[in-house]
């Protein structure tokens, strides 16, 4: 069982920045993937940024160059630094974690609201 606790959402003006955090605890395997997803009203949940246990990262085209995913291995925390925010970035953001070795199911955080508006 893996637990995810998110923090850091809020209201920000266009062009502003926010940093989301996700503290991971529980049964963490030797190989895993983690990332951030978002869901805007009336839309499907989409991947924003991902990171493997070896450090490889991936980003959705819409956020490349503006968002950065990183982690603190000591605290087992994953971050999403969001810069140059746009109104279309408004969504509920979810942290995601999945063990690959040993294999495990999907784990989701509770979600945190990010609103970009003037």
C-alpha positions as CSV (number, residue, x, y, z in Angstrom):
1,X,0.0,0.0,0.0
2,X,1.3,3.4,-1.0
3,X,0.0,6.7,0.5
4,X,0.3,10.1,-1.3
5,X,-0.3,13.4,0.3
6,X,-0.3,16.5,-1.9
7,X,0.0,20.2,-1.1
8,X,0.7,23.5,-2.8
9,X,-2.2,24.4,-5.0
10,X,-4.0,27.7,-5.0
11,X,-4.9,30.8,-6.9
12,X,-2.3,32.5,-9.0
13,X,-2.4,35.2,-11.7
14,X,-1.4,34.4,-15.3
15,X,2.4,34.4,-15.6
16,X,2.8,33.4,-12.0
17,X,4.3,30.3,-10.4
18,X,3.3,27.6,-8.0
19,X,5.0,24.5,-6.7
20,X,3.1,21.3,-5.9
21,X,4.5,18.7,-3.5
22,X,3.5,15.0,-3.1
23,X,4.8,13.1,-0.1
24,X,5.1,9.4,-0.8
25,X,5.0,6.7,2.0
26,X,4.3,3.0,2.4
27,X,5.5,0.1,0.3
28,X,7.9,1.7,-2.2
29,X,9.5,-0.8,-4.6
30,X,12.9,-0.8,-6.2
31,X,11.6,0.4,-9.6
32,X,8.6,2.7,-9.9
33,X,7.1,5.5,-11.9
34,X,5.5,8.6,-10.5
35,X,4.0,11.7,-11.9
36,X,1.4,14.5,-12.0
37,X,-1.9,14.4,-13.8
38,X,-4.6,17.1,-14.1
39,X,-8.3,17.2,-14.8
40,X,-10.1,20.3,-15.8
41,X,-13.9,20.6,-15.6
42,X,-15.6,18.7,-18.4
43,X,-12.3,17.1,-19.5
44,X,-10.5,13.8,-19.1
45,X,-7.6,13.4,-16.7
46,X,-4.3,13.9,-18.6
47,X,-0.7,13.3,-17.8
48,X,1.3,16.5,-17.1
49,X,4.7,15.2,-16.1
50,X,6.3,11.9,-15.2
51,X,9.5,10.6,-13.7
52,X,10.9,7.0,-13.4
53,X,12.9,5.8,-10.4
54,X,16.1,6.1,-12.5
55,X,15.3,9.8,-13.1
56,X,14.1,9.9,-16.7
57,X,11.4,12.6,-17.1
58,X,8.6,13.2,-19.6
59,X,6.2,16.1,-20.1
60,X,3.0,16.9,-22.0
61,X,3.6,19.2,-24.9
62,X,1.4,21.8,-23.4
63,X,3.7,22.3,-20.4
64,X,7.2,21.7,-21.8
65,X,9.5,24.5,-20.9
66,X,7.2,25.8,-18.2
67,X,6.8,22.9,-15.7
68,X,9.5,20.8,-14.1
69,X,9.1,17.6,-12.2
70,X,11.7,16.7,-9.5
71,X,12.1,14.6,-6.4
72,X,13.8,14.6,-3.1
73,X,15.0,11.0,-2.5
74,X,15.7,11.5,1.2
75,X,12.1,12.7,1.8
76,X,10.6,10.6,-0.9
77,X,8.7,13.6,-2.2
78,X,7.9,14.5,-5.7
79,X,7.5,18.1,-6.8
80,X,6.0,20.0,-9.8
81,X,7.3,23.4,-10.3
82,X,4.9,25.4,-12.5
83,X,6.1,28.6,-14.1
84,X,4.5,31.0,-16.6
85,X,1.1,29.7,-15.7
86,X,-1.8,30.2,-18.1
87,X,-5.6,30.1,-17.5
88,X,-5.7,26.8,-19.4
89,X,-3.6,25.3,-16.7
90,X,-6.5,25.6,-14.3
91,X,-7.4,22.1,-13.1
92,X,-7.3,19.7,-10.2
93,X,-3.8,18.2,-10.1
94,X,-3.2,14.7,-8.9
95,X,-0.1,12.9,-7.8
96,X,0.3,9.4,-9.2
97,X,2.6,6.5,-8.1
98,X,3.0,3.0,-9.4
99,X,5.4,0.3,-8.4
100,X,6.9,-1.7,-11.3
101,X,9.3,-4.0,-9.3
102,X,7.6,-5.6,-7.5
103,X,4.5,-4.8,-9.6
104,X,1.7,-2.9,-8.0
105,X,-1.5,-0.9,-8.8
106,X,-2.1,2.7,-9.4
107,X,-2.0,5.0,-6.4
108,X,-3.5,8.5,-6.5
109,X,-3.3,11.6,-4.2
110,X,-6.4,13.4,-3.1
111,X,-5.9,16.2,-5.7
112,X,-5.1,19.9,-5.2
113,X,-6.9,22.7,-7.0
114,X,-4.8,25.1,-9.2
115,X,-6.6,28.1,-10.5
116,X,-4.9,30.6,-12.8
117,X,-7.0,33.8,-13.1
118,X,-6.6,37.5,-13.0
